[in-house]
Amino acid sequence: MLCMIPLYMVTPTRRGASEKRDYGSKGGCTVAIGMRDVAKKAGVSPSTVSLVVNQAGYVSDAMRAKVERAMEELNYVPNELARNLYHDRTNMVGVIVPTIRHPFFSSLSASLQHVFMQHGLRTLLCSTVDAETGEAKYVDMARRHMMDGLVVAAHSAHSERYWTSIGRPIVAFDRYLADGIASVGSDHEQGGMMIAQLLIPSGVRHVVMVGGPLSQFHDMPIASGTTFPTVGYFMALQRECLRAAVRCDYVEAGTVSDMSAYAQAIHDVFSRWDDVDAVVSSDIGAAYCVQEALRRGVSIPRDLQVVAYDGTYLADFAGMRLTAVRQDCDGIAAVIATHMLDGIEHDSNGGDDGLRRPRRDVVPVTLVRGETTRA
């Protein structure tokens, strides 16, 4: 005779949550194992089991051992949803990037996922270019407390109020979102200086930088600073070139997700000028530049020096090993995680403003010599 017992879950309350979730078998029938079953087995009250499961309040070592032994004997696994509701946590962090097709953002996303996992947090990745609703759905999830926080690494035209109204910790990568929101990025001015100190002593006369739309660099009044700190490396390199009487031009190559725009921009550089002897671009632009130069019979690095900015895995796959300014994805991810964990702890402690001091942190970059620049 088949014995059927209904399986059910009691919806947990915010505090003192109890639930029936975990299942075992008894007499050939499937039964739900809950906190009350554990309490009965251990000879304690259900509230004591709740304190052990949710790691809240004081429970003596002896009492905790009895509860844990009963849980093990009953094969009871606590309901993670109930525990999260108890602590107002989801252990989920949203990561918003422009696109995961770009080698830098795929590398950064991997580093973020790794470091958050080390702290017991899962990542939910949003590629704004590849998602129909952009970041709006993820922001809405954060507002409804379906995430513990957001990492924003995509360009945004939203107002400061939009971001400060979300009510969950936010960490910005390489952009300014609002006062009170922490920002992390590479030391781009240091990167620009490294490139200048490499190229100018080599005798270059015409440097061309190829990058994203200039409109992204200064979409706020200069007095307030740019929302896109990456401009720091362009500005530093341009400043040093001007001081050394070296011509320096900038060519726009479309948005970060438009790979074909970089190929076209590099083609235009060669077609427009015949005196260019140095090109500085992202790993993608630098790789296209090497390929275009080889097709045209331009000698690298004798006639043309090429410097990549990012230093991802792509820097080794361009046909020649690129000289690159490398951004430290693991280091960036670690600093972002520190800010995020501080923000989550800040919220857990009731939002005391004295617990958190959002600021902009910069992570050093390194210069990696390749075959595309002269010694």
C-alpha positions as CSV (number, residue, x, y, z in Angstrom):
1,M,0.0,0.0,0.0
2,L,1.4,3.4,-1.0
3,C,1.5,5.9,1.8
4,M,1.3,9.5,0.8
5,I,1.9,12.4,3.2
6,P,1.7,16.0,1.8
7,L,5.0,17.9,1.6
8,Y,4.8,21.5,2.5
9,M,6.7,24.5,3.5
10,V,5.6,27.0,6.2
11,T,6.4,30.5,5.0
12,P,9.1,31.9,7.3
13,T,8.6,35.2,9.2
14,R,11.3,37.8,9.4
15,R,12.4,36.9,12.9
16,G,12.2,33.6,14.7
17,A,11.6,31.9,11.4
18,S,10.4,28.3,11.4
19,E,9.9,26.1,8.4
20,K,9.2,22.6,7.1
21,R,11.5,22.0,4.2
22,D,13.9,19.0,4.5
23,Y,12.6,15.6,3.7
24,G,13.3,12.1,5.0
25,S,11.5,8.8,5.0
26,K,9.7,6.9,7.7
27,G,7.9,3.6,7.2
28,G,8.2,3.9,3.5
29,C,6.5,7.3,3.5
30,T,8.1,10.7,2.7
31,V,7.9,13.1,5.6
32,A,9.0,16.8,6.1
33,I,11.7,17.4,8.7
34,G,11.5,20.8,10.5
35,M,12.9,22.6,13.4
36,R,10.3,21.2,15.8
37,D,11.5,17.7,14.9
38,V,15.0,18.7,15.6
39,A,14.0,20.3,18.9
40,K,12.1,17.2,20.0
41,K,15.1,15.0,19.1
42,A,17.5,17.2,20.9
43,G,15.2,17.8,23.9
44,V,15.3,21.6,23.5
45,S,12.9,24.3,22.5
46,P,12.3,25.2,18.9
47,S,13.6,28.7,19.6
48,T,16.9,27.2,20.7
49,V,17.1,25.3,17.4
50,S,16.4,28.6,15.6
51,L,19.2,30.4,17.4
52,V,21.6,27.6,16.4
53,V,20.5,27.5,12.8
54,N,20.5,31.3,12.3
55,Q,23.7,31.8,14.4
56,A,22.0,34.4,16.5
57,G,21.9,34.9,20.2
58,Y,23.6,33.0,22.9
59,V,23.5,29.2,23.0
60,S,25.9,27.2,25.3
61,D,28.4,24.9,23.7
62,A,26.7,21.8,25.2
63,M,23.3,22.9,23.9
64,R,24.7,23.7,20.5
65,A,26.3,20.3,20.3
66,K,23.0,18.6,21.1
67,V,21.1,20.5,18.4
68,E,23.8,19.9,15.8
69,R,23.9,16.2,16.6
70,A,20.1,16.0,16.3
71,M,20.3,17.8,12.9
72,E,22.9,15.3,11.7
73,E,20.9,12.3,12.8
74,L,17.7,13.6,11.2
75,N,19.6,14.7,8.0
76,Y,18.2,18.1,8.5
77,V,19.5,20.9,6.3
78,P,18.4,24.4,7.2
79,N,16.3,26.3,4.7
80,E,18.6,29.0,3.3
81,L,15.7,31.2,2.3
82,A,14.5,31.2,5.9
83,R,17.9,32.1,7.2
84,N,18.3,34.9,4.7
85,L,15.0,36.4,5.6
86,Y,16.0,36.2,9.3
87,H,19.1,38.2,8.6
88,D,17.7,40.3,5.7
89,R,20.3,38.8,3.4
90,T,20.4,37.1,0.1
91,N,24.1,36.4,-0.2
92,M,23.8,37.6,-3.8
93,V,25.6,40.6,-5.4
94,G,24.7,42.0,-8.8
95,V,27.6,42.9,-11.1
96,I,26.7,45.2,-14.0
97,V,29.2,45.4,-16.8
98,P,28.9,46.9,-20.4
99,T,29.5,43.5,-22.0
100,I,31.2,40.2,-21.2
101,R,32.5,40.0,-24.8
102,H,35.2,42.5,-24.0
103,P,38.3,40.7,-22.6
104,F,38.8,43.2,-19.8
105,F,35.3,42.9,-18.5
106,S,35.2,39.1,-18.8
107,S,38.5,39.0,-16.8
108,L,37.2,41.4,-14.2
109,S,33.9,39.5,-13.9
110,A,35.8,36.3,-13.3
111,S,37.9,37.9,-10.6
112,L,34.8,39.4,-8.9
113,Q,33.0,36.1,-8.9
114,H,36.1,34.3,-7.4
115,V,36.6,36.9,-4.5
116,F,32.9,37.1,-3.7
117,M,32.6,33.3,-3.6
118,Q,35.4,33.3,-1.0
119,H,33.2,35.5,1.2
120,G,30.1,33.3,0.7
121,L,28.5,35.6,-1.8
122,R,27.2,34.6,-5.2
123,T,27.3,36.9,-8.2
124,L,24.5,37.7,-10.7
125,L,26.0,39.1,-13.9
126,C,24.3,41.7,-16.0
127,S,25.7,42.8,-19.4
128,T,23.9,46.0,-20.2
129,V,24.5,45.7,-24.0
130,D,23.3,42.1,-24.1
131,A,20.3,42.6,-21.8
132,E,17.1,44.1,-23.3
133,T,16.4,46.1,-20.1
134,G,19.9,47.2,-19.4
135,E,20.6,47.5,-15.7
136,A,17.0,48.5,-14.8
137,K,15.9,45.0,-13.8
138,Y,18.9,44.6,-11.6
139,V,18.5,47.9,-9.9
140,D,14.8,47.0,-9.2
141,M,15.9,43.7,-7.7
142,A,18.3,45.6,-5.4
143,R,15.5,48.0,-4.4
144,R,13.3,45.1,-3.5
145,H,16.1,43.6,-1.4
146,M,16.6,40.6,-3.7
147,M,20.3,41.4,-3.7
148,D,22.7,42.5,-1.0
149,G,24.4,45.0,-3.2
150,L,25.5,46.1,-6.7
151,V,28.8,46.5,-8.4
152,V,28.3,49.0,-11.3
153,A,31.0,48.9,-14.0
154,A,28.9,50.1,-16.9
155,H,28.5,53.7,-18.2
156,S,25.5,55.4,-16.7
157,A,23.5,58.5,-17.7
158,H,21.3,58.3,-14.6
159,S,21.3,61.1,-12.0
160,E,23.0,60.8,-8.6
161,R,19.6,60.6,-6.9
162,Y,18.8,57.5,-9.0
163,W,21.7,55.6,-7.5
164,T,21.4,56.9,-3.9
165,S,17.7,56.0,-3.8
166,I,18.4,52.3,-4.2
167,G,18.9,51.6,-0.6
168,R,21.5,48.9,-0.9
169,P,25.3,49.1,-0.9
170,I,26.7,50.1,-4.3
171,V,30.4,50.1,-5.4
172,A,31.2,51.8,-8.7
173,F,34.1,50.6,-10.9
174,D,35.9,53.3,-12.9
175,R,33.2,55.9,-12.7
176,Y,31.6,58.4,-10.3
177,L,27.9,57.7,-9.5
178,A,27.2,59.9,-6.5
179,D,28.6,61.3,-3.3
180,G,28.5,58.6,-0.7
181,I,29.0,55.8,-3.2
182,A,32.5,54.1,-3.1
183,S,34.4,54.1,-6.3
184,V,37.3,51.8,-7.3
185,G,39.5,51.9,-10.3
186,S,43.1,51.5,-11.6
187,D,45.6,54.3,-11.2
188,H,45.1,55.6,-14.8
189,E,47.2,58.7,-14.4
190,Q,50.1,56.4,-13.4
191,G,49.3,54.3,-16.5
192,G,49.5,57.4,-18.7
193,M,52.8,58.4,-17.2
194,M,54.2,55.0,-17.7
195,I,53.4,55.1,-21.4
196,A,54.8,58.6,-21.8
197,Q,58.0,57.6,-20.0
198,L,58.3,54.7,-22.4
199,L,57.6,56.4,-25.7
200,I,58.9,59.9,-25.4
201,P,62.6,58.9,-24.7
202,S,62.4,56.6,-27.7
203,G,62.1,59.6,-30.0
204,V,58.4,59.3,-31.1
205,R,57.0,62.3,-33.0
206,H,53.3,61.5,-33.5
207,V,51.3,59.5,-31.0
208,V,47.7,58.5,-31.7
209,M,45.4,57.3,-28.9
210,V,42.3,55.2,-29.9
211,G,39.5,54.9,-27.4
212,G,35.9,55.3,-26.6
213,P,33.6,58.3,-27.3
214,L,34.8,61.5,-25.7
215,S,31.2,62.2,-24.7
216,Q,31.6,59.6,-22.0
217,F,34.6,61.3,-20.5
218,H,33.0,64.6,-19.6
219,D,29.3,64.1,-19.2
220,M,29.5,66.1,-16.0
221,P,30.7,69.7,-15.4
222,I,34.5,69.7,-15.1
223,A,34.2,71.2,-11.7
224,S,32.5,68.1,-10.5
225,G,35.0,65.8,-12.2
226,T,34.4,63.2,-14.9
227,T,32.1,60.2,-14.3
228,F,34.7,58.1,-16.3
229,P,38.1,58.2,-14.5
230,T,39.7,56.1,-17.3
231,V,40.2,59.5,-19.1
232,G,43.1,60.0,-16.7
233,Y,45.5,57.9,-18.7
234,F,44.7,59.8,-21.9
235,M,45.0,63.2,-20.2
236,A,48.4,62.3,-18.6
237,L,49.8,61.0,-21.8
238,Q,48.6,64.0,-23.8
239,R,50.0,66.4,-21.2
240,E,53.5,64.8,-21.3
241,C,53.5,64.7,-25.1
242,L,52.7,68.4,-25.2
243,R,55.6,69.2,-22.8
244,A,57.9,67.2,-25.0
245,A,56.6,68.8,-28.2
246,V,55.3,65.5,-29.5
247,R,52.1,65.6,-31.5
248,C,49.3,63.7,-29.9
249,D,45.9,63.0,-31.4
250,Y,42.8,61.1,-30.2
251,V,40.5,58.9,-32.4
252,E,37.1,57.7,-31.2
253,A,36.4,54.0,-31.7
254,G,32.8,53.7,-30.6
255,T,31.5,52.1,-27.4
256,V,33.4,49.4,-25.5
257,S,31.1,46.7,-26.9
258,D,31.6,47.6,-30.6
259,M,34.6,45.5,-31.6
260,S,34.3,46.3,-35.3
261,A,34.5,50.0,-34.6
262,Y,38.0,49.5,-33.3
263,A,39.1,47.8,-36.5
264,Q,37.6,50.7,-38.5
265,A,39.3,53.3,-36.3
266,I,42.7,51.7,-36.6
267,H,42.2,51.5,-40.4
268,D,41.4,55.2,-40.4
269,V,44.5,56.0,-38.4
270,F,46.8,54.5,-41.1
271,S,44.7,56.1,-43.9
272,R,44.7,59.5,-42.4
273,W,48.3,60.0,-41.3
274,D,51.5,58.7,-42.7
275,D,53.7,60.0,-39.9
276,V,52.2,58.1,-37.0
277,D,55.0,56.3,-35.1
278,A,53.1,55.2,-32.0
279,V,49.5,54.0,-31.3
280,V,48.1,53.5,-27.8
281,S,44.7,51.7,-27.4
282,S,43.0,49.0,-25.5
283,D,44.1,45.4,-26.0
284,I,41.6,45.1,-28.8
285,G,42.7,48.2,-30.6
286,A,46.4,47.4,-30.2
287,A,45.8,43.9,-31.6
288,Y,44.0,45.3,-34.6
289,C,46.8,47.8,-35.0
290,V,49.5,45.1,-35.2
291,Q,47.5,43.2,-37.8
292,E,46.9,46.3,-39.9
293,A,50.6,47.3,-39.7
294,L,51.7,43.8,-40.8
295,R,49.3,43.9,-43.7
296,R,50.7,47.3,-44.8
297,G,54.3,46.2,-44.4
298,V,55.0,48.6,-41.5
299,S,57.8,47.4,-39.3
300,I,57.0,47.0,-35.6
301,P,58.6,48.4,-33.5
302,R,61.2,50.1,-35.8
303,D,58.6,52.3,-37.7
304,L,55.6,52.0,-35.4
305,Q,55.4,51.3,-31.6
306,V,52.2,49.9,-30.2
307,V,51.1,50.0,-26.5
308,A,48.0,48.2,-25.2
309,Y,46.1,49.4,-22.2
310,D,44.5,46.6,-20.1
311,G,47.0,43.7,-20.4
312,T,44.5,40.9,-20.5
313,Y,45.1,37.5,-22.1
314,L,44.5,39.1,-25.5
315,A,47.8,41.0,-25.2
316,D,49.6,37.7,-26.0
317,F,47.4,36.7,-29.0
318,A,47.9,39.7,-31.3
319,G,50.5,38.0,-33.6
320,M,53.2,39.7,-31.6
321,R,53.4,40.0,-27.8
322,L,52.1,43.4,-27.0
323,T,53.7,45.9,-24.7
324,A,50.9,46.7,-22.2
325,V,49.9,48.6,-19.2
326,R,48.2,45.9,-17.2
327,Q,45.3,46.5,-14.9
328,D,45.2,44.2,-11.9
329,C,41.8,42.5,-12.1
330,D,42.4,40.4,-9.0
331,G,43.5,43.5,-7.0
332,I,40.6,45.6,-8.2
333,A,38.1,42.8,-7.3
334,A,39.6,42.5,-3.8
335,V,39.2,46.2,-3.1
336,I,35.6,46.2,-4.6
337,A,34.8,43.2,-2.3
338,T,36.1,45.0,0.7
339,H,33.9,48.0,0.1
340,M,30.9,45.8,-0.6
341,L,31.4,43.8,2.6
342,D,31.8,47.0,4.5
343,G,28.5,48.2,3.0
344,I,26.6,45.1,3.8
345,E,27.9,45.1,7.4
346,H,27.0,48.8,7.6
347,D,23.4,48.0,6.6
348,S,23.3,45.1,9.1
349,N,24.3,47.4,11.9
350,G,21.4,49.7,11.2
351,G,23.1,52.1,8.8
352,D,25.2,54.1,11.3
353,D,27.0,56.7,9.1
354,G,30.0,56.5,11.3
355,L,30.7,52.9,10.1
356,R,31.5,53.7,6.5
357,R,33.5,56.3,4.7
358,P,32.9,55.8,0.9
359,R,35.8,57.1,-1.2
360,R,37.7,56.5,-4.4
361,D,40.4,53.9,-4.2
362,V,43.0,53.4,-6.9
363,V,44.8,50.2,-7.7
364,P,48.4,50.4,-9.2
365,V,49.0,49.3,-12.7
366,T,52.1,47.7,-14.1
367,L,54.0,48.0,-17.4
368,V,54.7,44.7,-19.2
369,R,57.2,44.9,-22.0
370,G,56.5,43.0,-25.2
371,E,57.7,43.0,-28.8
372,T,55.8,46.1,-29.9
373,T,58.0,48.8,-28.4
374,R,61.7,49.7,-28.6
375,A,63.9,49.0,-25.6
